[in-house]
Amino acid sequence: MCFPGKGFLRARDGSLAPVFAMALLPMVAVVGFSMDYTSAVSTRASMQNALDAAVLAVTTLPPTATDTDRLQKLRDSFVANGGQGTVNLDSFQVDTFGTARANVSASYAMPTNFMQIARVPTVSIGVTAAVRKTPSLVQATFKVDKVSGYWNKTVTLYGTKFGATSPQKLMTASYVFSSYGFTYTVGSGNKAKSYTTNEAKGYGTTTISLVNGSTSTVVQTQTCTTAGSTTNFVNPPTDAVVTSQYDSNSKQTVYFKTTCATTTVPANGTGAAVDVSQMNSLYLQMDVTTGNTATFKSNDPTTSNHLYLGLSPTPLTEVASGQTVDIFTVVPCSQTSYQAWEDGGNSLPAAYTNADFFYNVTGKCDFNQRPSETMLTQ
């Protein structure tokens, strides 16, 4: 009897194609699944980048924005940066110190290609982001300390609003020199002779005004008066400036005492409180209008070294030549800083005692829309 199966068992010819085809199926599945996985990883990275950019954009809205405004800004920025799926504003809070914190999230059901073979039509992708924004300068209050010199000059604070391109005047501090000469007599009788010695430093009147468009409002005035004597002053006021000069014509030493009286409007005012909360940039400018006329700017690297800065009245540090000054960073929060300008009468570099225009600035900080104060925390 013949059994057909024996020939099949002894046969050495045949095809590997069926075997290869059966082995290829799981290989294709593995490659396909890895492609879906790679796509998911890439999509997640893209969503994370878009969400990071979106949460930073939320902090650039004005403090008056509502959560609805912030959510819309979040969604618009997320989509504009290539984000996919649904985005949520989980929280947005500003504490009593003005620090803002925001938490956001996004989710997306990414369609698969090869994983659908295993009945996995989508892969869930979720990303989160958090941001912390420290408070920044929203108000700067200027007060004049003492101004001197023979040349009239004005210090102006300029600011450029968010979205604007042209700066506008926010505050002016103008000084007008008032000369003083002390007349005295040497000798007596028919040998008496009169001499006049001029005070060398020069003082006058300084007026600080807030500027709003074409309207200028005076908020502080300092008037300095000088008296002369051929004998030294006894027990002068602690804030008086007492100097002496030798007059070679009269062969006399002449003493000068300068006192300055400051008034504010209103009488209980704090000085020139400038609202800078809507300003994206600030700079100071000094214009010397008599004598050696000149213009110096804090944001001009060729003239900013005429500005001196410090956190105490003395000493002040001259801005290095070639540098610019960010007013937002040199006016600290809830602290008084000190500034002074040299009007061009001295060669630089020079000690701060050669400066002519001294004033102080007190900063107030709160939540604001400047992006430079923002950092991602997640």
Secondary structure, DSSP 8 states (H G I E B T S, - for coil): ---HHHHHHH-----SHHHHHHHHHHHHHHHHHHHHHHHHHHHHHHHHHHHHHHHHHHTTS-TT--HHHHHHHHHHHHHHTT--SEEEEEEEEE-TTS-EEEEEEEEEEEE-SSGGGGT--EEEEEEEEEEEE--EEEEEEEEEEEE--SS-EEEEEEEEETT--S-EEEEEEEEEEE--EEEEEES-GGG-EEEEEE-SS-EEEEEEEEEETTEEEEEEEEEEEEEEESS--SS--TT-EEEEEEETTTTEEEEEEEEEEEEESSTT--SEEEE-TTEEEEEEEEEE-SSS-EEEETT-TTTGGGEEEESSSS--EE--TT----HHHHS-BTSEEEEEE--SSS-SS--GGG--EEEEEEEEEE----GGGEEE--
